[in-house]
Amino acid sequence: MKIALLALALLSGANAATAAGMRSDIVEGNAGSPVKVLIYEDLQCSDCARFAQMLDEKLVPRYGARVAFIHRDFPLGKHDWALPAAIAARWVYEQNPRLGLVMRRELLAEQNNITAQNLKAWLTEFAARNQLDPKGILDSLADRRLATLVDQDRQGAVGRGLSRTPTAFVGGLPFVENIIYEEIARAIDDALAK
């Protein structure tokens, strides 16, 4: 028991929360905001790439100071590299949350150039370019704890009856696949007005 408590005490940030059995969310914007946009995404999904662009260009600049944008992994079975990419992205987020978000955006933006065969090379290059451990990012692919976090997100999506990405929730209101800026912005404005 003492050894387990000592090990828990040595873990930092997201690792400690994960070890304690708590959710380890990927958040951008105002993490403490009562208004949350919950986003289920697949890093190999072209609709998710379009939504990420909307987040970068419109939603986060407009609402980032007042809203928590929470990313959840929902790698779809039809995509051959989405699951390992999500696991590696979790590892990067734990090393540096800002870089974790950058990596997610780069994976989405470059998905037409990434394959299951060149994913490891892409990950190694990303790590080296961002002063992260290239061996660490590759080792993360076999990390059961990180895989469990991704699966926890996936199971949450399945439990909600989701089958398409991206799916974003604002106050329980779903926005699915081809998300229209004006519609989601109106829902966020309504949530902020409450």
LOBARO-33234 format. One record per residue: x, y, z of N, C-alpha, C in turn. Coordinates in steps of 0.001 Angstrom, whole numbers, always signed. Layout:
residues N
<rec <X Y Z> <X Y Z> <X Y Z>>;
...
END
This chain:
residues 194
<rec <+823 -1191 +0> <+0 +0 +0> <+866 +1253 +0>>;
<rec <+1902 +1297 +871> <+2776 +2468 +928> <+3502 +2670 -394>>;
<rec <+3913 +1575 -1029> <+4612 +1674 -2310> <+3673 +2252 -3359>>;
<rec <+2438 +1805 -3368> <+1468 +2321 -4332> <+1222 +3803 -4109>>;
<rec <+1117 +4222 -2876> <+906 +5644 -2579> <+2124 +6470 -2970>>;
<rec <+3330 +5928 -2726> <+4537 +6625 -3113> <+4620 +6751 -4626>>;
<rec <+4293 +5696 -5343> <+4309 +5743 -6803> <+3317 +6778 -7311>>;
<rec <+2142 +6833 -6709> <+1141 +7813 -7096> <+1644 +9227 -6830>>;
<rec <+2310 +9430 -5704> <+2823 +10754 -5361> <+3900 +11204 -6337>>;
<rec <+4642 +10249 -6910> <+5711 +10599 -7837> <+5194 +10956 -9224>>;
<rec <+3988 +10523 -9529> <+3417 +10860 -10824> <+2984 +12310 -10812>>;
<rec <+3051 +12955 -11975> <+2670 +14368 -12014> <+1493 +14594 -12939>>;
<rec <+767 +15698 -12711> <-285 +16190 -13585> <-1269 +15141 -14017>>;
<rec <-1386 +14976 -15357> <-2362 +14057 -15924> <-2075 +12625 -15504>>;
<rec <-802 +12276 -15324> <-473 +10912 -14931> <-1057 +10581 -13571>>;
<rec <-1003 +11496 -12623> <-1550 +11246 -11290> <-3053 +11070 -11357>>;
<rec <-3715 +11915 -12140> <-5165 +11799 -12270> <-5528 +10465 -12903>>;
<rec <-4760 +10053 -13915> <-5030 +8792 -14572> <-4802 +7627 -13615>>;
<rec <-3713 +7668 -12866> <-3399 +6586 -11939> <-4477 +6473 -10869>>;
<rec <-5095 +7575 -10513> <-6142 +7559 -9504> <-7478 +7123 -10086>>;
<rec <-7513 +6807 -11386> <-8731 +6332 -12005> <-9627 +7452 -12517>>;
<rec <-9099 +8653 -12591> <-9881 +9781 -13074> <-9637 +9973 -14563>>;
<rec <-10559 +10633 -15215> <-10455 +10939 -16630> <-9294 +11902 -16877>>;
<rec <-8625 +11719 -17971> <-7530 +12599 -18365> <-7951 +13305 -19648>>;
<rec <-8581 +14474 -19504> <-9117 +15180 -20657> <-8057 +15982 -21396>>;
<rec <-8288 +16128 -22687> <-7480 +16984 -23544> <-8309 +18245 -23740>>;
<rec <-7840 +19347 -23149> <-8638 +20568 -23117> <-7877 +21733 -23721>>;
<rec <-8581 +22520 -24519> <-8054 +23817 -24943> <-9106 +24865 -24617>>;
<rec <-8657 +26104 -24526> <-9567 +27162 -24108> <-9527 +27307 -22604>>;
<rec <-10636 +27690 -22011> <-10743 +27929 -20575> <-11178 +26646 -19868>>;
<rec <-10206 +25894 -19355> <-10489 +24599 -18729> <-11456 +24703 -17561>>;
<rec <-11515 +25855 -16887> <-12388 +26024 -15739> <-13780 +26513 -16074>>;
<rec <-14065 +26708 -17342> <-15363 +27250 -17732> <-16495 +26247 -17480>>;
<rec <-17650 +26747 -17026> <-18812 +25866 -16901> <-19408 +25515 -18268>>;
<rec <-19057 +26283 -19306> <-19532 +25995 -20657> <-18485 +25135 -21350>>;
<rec <-18927 +23956 -21763> <-18006 +22998 -22355> <-18524 +22550 -23720>>;
<rec <-17599 +22437 -24662> <-17895 +21846 -25956> <-17138 +20523 -25977>>;
<rec <-17870 +19430 -25973> <-17292 +18086 -25941> <-17193 +17591 -27379>>;
<rec <-15980 +17295 -27825> <-15723 +16951 -29227> <-15179 +15531 -29324>>;
<rec <-15921 +14656 -29999> <-15434 +13311 -30299> <-14855 +13353 -31706>>;
<rec <-13557 +12979 -31813> <-12895 +13092 -33113> <-12006 +11892 -33403>>;
<rec <-11793 +11688 -34690> <-10923 +10644 -35222> <-9830 +11369 -35993>>;
<rec <-8583 +11148 -35645> <-7477 +11896 -36232> <-7229 +11561 -37705>>;
<rec <-7932 +10576 -38228> <-7796 +10195 -39634> <-9058 +10580 -40426>>;
<rec <-9936 +11353 -39837> <-11233 +11694 -40430> <-11170 +13043 -41140>>;
<rec <-11567 +13082 -42413> <-11514 +14332 -43171> <-12513 +15362 -42642>>;
<rec <-13682 +14938 -42173> <-14633 +15883 -41580> <-14068 +16467 -40285>>;
<rec <-13327 +15659 -39531> <-12677 +16155 -38308> <-11607 +17192 -38657>>;
<rec <-10916 +16988 -39777> <-9909 +17961 -40208> <-10574 +19294 -40526>>;
<rec <-11722 +19258 -41180> <-12445 +20503 -41488> <-12931 +21180 -40203>>;
<rec <-13412 +20375 -39247> <-13872 +20956 -37982> <-12698 +21543 -37193>>;
<rec <-11534 +20890 -37233> <-10348 +21416 -36554> <-9966 +22779 -37131>>;
<rec <-10113 +22924 -38429> <-9825 +24212 -39065> <-10806 +25274 -38556>>;
<rec <-12078 +24909 -38408> <-13073 +25834 -37867> <-12736 +26195 -36423>>;
<rec <-12286 +25218 -35652> <-11871 +25494 -34272> <-10742 +26515 -34257>>;
<rec <-9725 +26277 -35079> <-8545 +27153 -35108> <-8861 +28559 -35599>>;
<rec <-9663 +28646 -36625> <-9898 +29936 -37269> <-11038 +30746 -36654>>;
<rec <-12038 +30062 -36091> <-13227 +30787 -35641> <-13604 +30539 -34188>>;
<rec <-13754 +29282 -33800> <-14326 +28992 -32481> <-13380 +29327 -31330>>;
<rec <-12152 +28837 -31381> <-11225 +29109 -30280> <-10872 +30598 -30200>>;
<rec <-10597 +31275 -31326> <-10338 +32715 -31198> <-11517 +33493 -30595>>;
<rec <-12738 +33101 -30939> <-13915 +33819 -30449> <-14296 +33432 -29028>>;
<rec <-14165 +32141 -28696> <-14695 +31644 -27429> <-13654 +31071 -26471>>;
<rec <-12414 +30948 -26894> <-11403 +30263 -26092> <-11238 +30779 -24681>>;
<rec <-11413 +32062 -24461> <-11261 +32627 -23115> <-12450 +32301 -22215>>;
<rec <-13566 +31877 -22822> <-14789 +31663 -22034> <-15333 +30244 -22076>>;
<rec <-14754 +29378 -22901> <-15311 +28046 -23123> <-14197 +26999 -23053>>;
<rec <-14514 +25827 -22500> <-13599 +24687 -22508> <-13950 +23797 -23696>>;
<rec <-12999 +23608 -24591> <-13160 +22690 -25716> <-12456 +21395 -25314>>;
<rec <-13227 +20345 -25101> <-12694 +19078 -24592> <-12668 +18059 -25726>>;
<rec <-11465 +17584 -26055> <-11285 +16618 -27142> <-11345 +15197 -26581>>;
<rec <-12130 +14380 -27221> <-12207 +12957 -26886> <-11861 +12156 -28137>>;
<rec <-11125 +11084 -27939> <-10712 +10240 -29055> <-11802 +9230 -29404>>;
<rec <-12124 +9193 -30692> <-13081 +8217 -31195> <-12563 +7658 -32521>>;
<rec <-11418 +6906 -32457> <-10875 +6338 -33695> <-11833 +5285 -34258>>;
<rec <-12240 +5476 -35482> <-13182 +4569 -36123> <-12444 +3354 -36677>>;
<rec <-13095 +2204 -36630> <-12484 +962 -37091> <-12061 +969 -38546>>;
<rec <-12688 +1796 -39356> <-12360 +1833 -40789> <-11037 +2549 -41077>>;
<rec <-10482 +3204 -40085> <-9231 +3945 -40275> <-8061 +3164 -39686>>;
<rec <-7033 +2919 -40491> <-5969 +2010 -40073> <-4893 +2624 -39187>>;
<rec <-4763 +3947 -39115> <-3741 +4533 -38243> <-4315 +5465 -37188>>;
<rec <-5614 +5622 -37140> <-6242 +6555 -36191> <-5993 +6160 -34733>>;
<rec <-6081 +4881 -34420> <-5886 +4433 -33037> <-4453 +4669 -32556>>;
<rec <-3421 +4192 -33275> <-2068 +4475 -32776> <-1755 +5971 -32742>>;
<rec <-2297 +6733 -33674> <-2071 +8186 -33653> <-2691 +8806 -32405>>;
<rec <-3879 +8349 -32025> <-4534 +8873 -30822> <-3731 +8536 -29569>>;
<rec <-3177 +7327 -29520> <-2367 +6924 -28366> <-1108 +7793 -28281>>;
<rec <-425 +7972 -29407> <+783 +8804 -29408> <+449 +10256 -29057>>;
<rec <-685 +10745 -29537> <-1092 +12119 -29233> <-1354 +12292 -27740>>;
<rec <-1876 +11255 -27084> <-2049 +11305 -25625> <-698 +11452 -24933>>;
<rec <+279 +10685 -25403> <+1615 +10754 -24808> <+2182 +12165 -24948>>;
<rec <+2071 +12734 -26142> <+2592 +14082 -26370> <+1864 +15082 -25470>>;
<rec <+550 +14957 -25347> <-219 +15882 -24508> <+258 +15814 -23053>>;
<rec <+592 +14623 -22586> <+1083 +14485 -21210> <+2472 +15105 -21047>>;
<rec <+3271 +15109 -22104> <+4591 +15730 -22031> <+4466 +17250 -22048>>;
<rec <+3547 +17741 -22903> <+3381 +19179 -23098> <+1991 +19409 -23698>>;
<rec <+1025 +19874 -22907> <-343 +20038 -23424> <-431 +20889 -24695>>;
<rec <+339 +21954 -24778> <+296 +22785 -25981> <+744 +21985 -27205>>;
<rec <+1839 +21232 -27062> <+2318 +20408 -28177> <+1345 +19279 -28510>>;
<rec <+658 +18772 -27496> <-342 +17741 -27747> <-1441 +18233 -28664>>;
<rec <-1875 +19474 -28451> <-2895 +20066 -29324> <-2325 +20355 -30707>>;
<rec <-1075 +20824 -30755> <-413 +21060 -32040> <-334 +19760 -32827>>;
<rec <+46 +18676 -32159> <+176 +17392 -32843> <-1157 +16941 -33419>>;
<rec <-2227 +17069 -32639> <-3547 +16673 -33127> <-3893 +17468 -34394>>;
<rec <-3625 +18766 -34363> <-3933 +19607 -35527> <-3084 +19204 -36737>>;
<rec <-1793 +18917 -36496> <-920 +18524 -37608> <-1338 +17182 -38192>>;
<rec <-1687 +16229 -37347> <-2150 +14934 -37852> <-3390 +15122 -38730>>;
<rec <-4328 +15927 -38248> <-5548 +16174 -39020> <-5244 +16883 -40332>>;
<rec <-4375 +17873 -40297> <-4055 +18642 -41493> <-3255 +17829 -42521>>;
<rec <-2450 +16890 -42043> <-1569 +16129 -42931> <-2072 +14716 -43209>>;
<rec <-3313 +14437 -42859> <-3786 +13051 -42932> <-3717 +12446 -44330>>;
<rec <-3762 +13241 -45377> <-3665 +12690 -46736> <-2258 +12202 -47059>>;
<rec <-1273 +12613 -46255> <+110 +12195 -46477> <+572 +11121 -45492>>;
<rec <-303 +10744 -44571> <+55 +9770 -43542> <-610 +8441 -43868>>;
<rec <+151 +7377 -43682> <-369 +6024 -43872> <+3 +5192 -42649>>;
<rec <-576 +4014 -42557> <-204 +3107 -41470> <+1279 +2755 -41579>>;
<rec <+1802 +2720 -42801> <+3195 +2353 -43019> <+4169 +3471 -42647>>;
<rec <+3782 +4742 -42796> <+4728 +5815 -42494> <+4399 +6574 -41203>>;
<rec <+3398 +6115 -40455> <+3018 +6806 -39223> <+4182 +6890 -38236>>;
<rec <+4902 +5798 -38028> <+6009 +5821 -37069> <+7076 +6829 -37477>>;
<rec <+7377 +6912 -38753> <+8352 +7900 -39224> <+7821 +9313 -38984>>;
<rec <+6523 +9524 -39224> <+5913 +10836 -38981> <+6016 +11198 -37503>>;
<rec <+5707 +10233 -36626> <+5764 +10477 -35185> <+7186 +10810 -34733>>;
<rec <+8159 +10057 -35236> <+9556 +10289 -34874> <+10000 +11680 -35313>>;
<rec <+9612 +12071 -36518> <+9972 +13395 -37036> <+9304 +14488 -36205>>;
<rec <+8030 +14289 -35844> <+7327 +15273 -35014> <+8040 +15428 -33671>>;
<rec <+8395 +14310 -33065> <+9068 +14349 -31762> <+10402 +15091 -31866>>;
<rec <+11208 +14750 -32844> <+12519 +15394 -32995> <+12376 +16894 -33247>>;
<rec <+11432 +17259 -34092> <+11216 +18673 -34433> <+10735 +19486 -33237>>;
<rec <+10109 +18823 -32263> <+9540 +19520 -31106> <+10254 +19208 -29794>>;
<rec <+11506 +18762 -29883> <+12343 +18488 -28723> <+11696 +17483 -27757>>;
<rec <+11034 +16487 -28316> <+10492 +15376 -27538> <+11345 +14143 -27823>>;
<rec <+11237 +13145 -26972> <+12015 +11925 -27112> <+11440 +11059 -28241>>;
<rec <+12155 +10888 -29368> <+11638 +10060 -30464> <+11373 +8618 -30038>>;
<rec <+12220 +8071 -29177> <+11983 +6707 -28680> <+10741 +6687 -27794>>;
<rec <+10571 +7723 -26986> <+9408 +7796 -26102> <+8099 +7804 -26857>>;
<rec <+8042 +8541 -27971> <+6791 +8604 -28727> <+6489 +7252 -29363>>;
<rec <+7529 +6546 -29826> <+7310 +5215 -30398> <+6940 +4205 -29317>>;
<rec <+7595 +4297 -28164> <+7265 +3399 -27050> <+5829 +3608 -26575>>;
<rec <+5320 +4821 -26734> <+3955 +5110 -26273> <+2915 +4260 -26990>>;
<rec <+3232 +3822 -28196> <+2279 +3037 -28975> <+1937 +1714 -28295>>;
<rec <+2817 +1231 -27423> <+2573 -22 -26698> <+2157 +227 -25249>>;
<rec <+1886 +1472 -24884> <+1532 +1828 -23511> <+61 +1493 -23245>>;
<rec <-163 +501 -22409> <-1538 +54 -22118> <-2374 +1129 -21433>>;
<rec <-1726 +1922 -20587> <-2457 +2971 -19885> <-3004 +3994 -20872>>;
<rec <-2177 +4419 -21832> <-2619 +5372 -22839> <-3690 +4765 -23739>>;
<rec <-3505 +3495 -24099> <-4516 +2814 -24915> <-5846 +2740 -24161>>;
<rec <-5774 +2543 -22848> <-6995 +2496 -22030> <-7697 +3853 -22026>>;
<rec <-6930 +4939 -21962> <-7537 +6271 -22007> <-8270 +6496 -23325>>;
<rec <-7641 +6113 -24424> <-8281 +6258 -25736> <-9527 +5377 -25790>>;
<rec <-9421 +4144 -25297> <-10574 +3239 -25313> <-11700 +3760 -24417>>;
<rec <-11341 +4375 -23312> <-12349 +4975 -22420> <-13154 +6035 -23188>>;
<rec <-12474 +6863 -23956> <-13166 +7851 -24785> <-14054 +7158 -25815>>;
<rec <-13506 +6152 -26476> <-14254 +5428 -27512> <-15501 +4777 -26928>>;
<rec <-15342 +4147 -25773> <-16491 +3504 -25124> <-17548 +4538 -24733>>;
<rec <-17098 +5713 -24295> <-18034 +6786 -23976> <-18834 +7205 -25197>>;
<rec <-18168 +7279 -26345> <-18856 +7633 -27594> <-19868 +6563 -27975>>;
<rec <-19448 +5303 -27907> <-20347 +4202 -28234> <-21540 +4191 -27273>>;
<rec <-21275 +4440 -25994> <-22345 +4490 -24998> <-23360 +5585 -25271>>;
<rec <-22926 +6642 -25939> <-23835 +7729 -26319> <-24543 +7429 -27641>>;
<rec <-24213 +6291 -28253> <-24824 +5933 -29526> <-24172 +6593 -30735>>;
<rec <-22949 +7108 -30557> <-22285 +7790 -31662> <-21680 +6786 -32639>>;
<rec <-21683 +7172 -33907> <-21045 +6346 -34921> <-20304 +7181 -35954>>;
<rec <-20415 +8521 -35880> <-19785 +9387 -36866> <-18953 +10463 -36175>>;
<rec <-17923 +10888 -36906> <-17053 +11943 -36388> <-16952 +13049 -37419>>;
<rec <-16717 +14267 -36955> <-16731 +14645 -35549> <-18163 +14741 -35036>>;
<rec <-18312 +14547 -33754> <-19561 +14852 -33071> <-19192 +15766 -31915>>;
<rec <-19843 +16916 -31865> <-19597 +17890 -30794> <-20894 +18106 -30035>>;
<rec <-20774 +18212 -28721> <-21932 +18484 -27871> <-21746 +19838 -27200>>;
<rec <-22781 +20640 -27264> <-22823 +21913 -26537> <-24066 +21843 -25670>>;
<rec <-23874 +21726 -24344> <-25016 +21624 -23443> <-25943 +20476 -23778>>;
<rec <-25404 +19368 -24227> <-26216 +18203 -24560> <-26745 +18202 -25985>>;
<rec <-26636 +19315 -26695> <-27104 +19422 -28075> <-26009 +18915 -29022>>;
<rec <-26306 +17868 -29831> <-25269 +17300 -30691> <-25151 +18025 -32040>>;
<rec <-23913 +18108 -32507> <-23602 +18591 -33843> <-22753 +17492 -34468>>;
<rec <-23218 +16946 -35612> <-22612 +15728 -36146> <-22079 +15926 -37553>>;
<rec <-20879 +15452 -37759> <-20175 +15316 -39029> <-19918 +16643 -39732>>;
<rec <-20830 +17139 -40516> <-20645 +18400 -41249> <-21202 +19529 -40401>>;
<rec <-20381 +20031 -39500> <-20827 +21013 -38514> <-20786 +22416 -39121>>;
<rec <-21887 +23122 -38968> <-22028 +24473 -39518> <-21690 +25485 -38428>>;
<rec <-20769 +26377 -38745> <-20269 +27342 -37766> <-21394 +28135 -37102>>;
<rec <-22276 +28693 -37875> <-23331 +29546 -37322> <-24202 +28793 -36328>>;
<rec <-24446 +27520 -36584> <-25296 +26719 -35689> <-24594 +26423 -34362>>;
<rec <-23348 +26001 -34430> <-22641 +25687 -33184> <-22328 +26963 -32410>>;
<rec <-22027 +28056 -33114> <-21763 +29338 -32440> <-23020 +29812 -31707>>;
<rec <-24193 +29638 -32317> <-25444 +30025 -31665> <-25654 +29214 -30383>>;
<rec <-25357 +27923 -30433> <-25513 +27073 -29246> <-24541 +27490 -28146>>;
<rec <-23319 +27841 -28520> <-22340 +28290 -27527> <-22790 +29618 -26927>>;
<rec <-23266 +30537 -27773> <-23774 +31828 -27269> <-24923 +31606 -26287>>;
<rec <-25829 +30696 -26618> <-26959 +30394 -25723> <-26459 +29827 -24395>>;
<rec <-25476 +28931 -24459> <-24930 +28335 -23218> <-24237 +29384 -22374>>;
<rec <-23536 +30318 -23010> <-22844 +31373 -22259> <-23841 +32351 -21633>>;
<rec <-25006 +32504 -22258> <-26005 +33454 -21749> <-26751 +32923 -20527>>;
<rec <-26663 +31633 -20283> <-27387 +31026 -19146> <-26714 +31312 -17839>>;
END
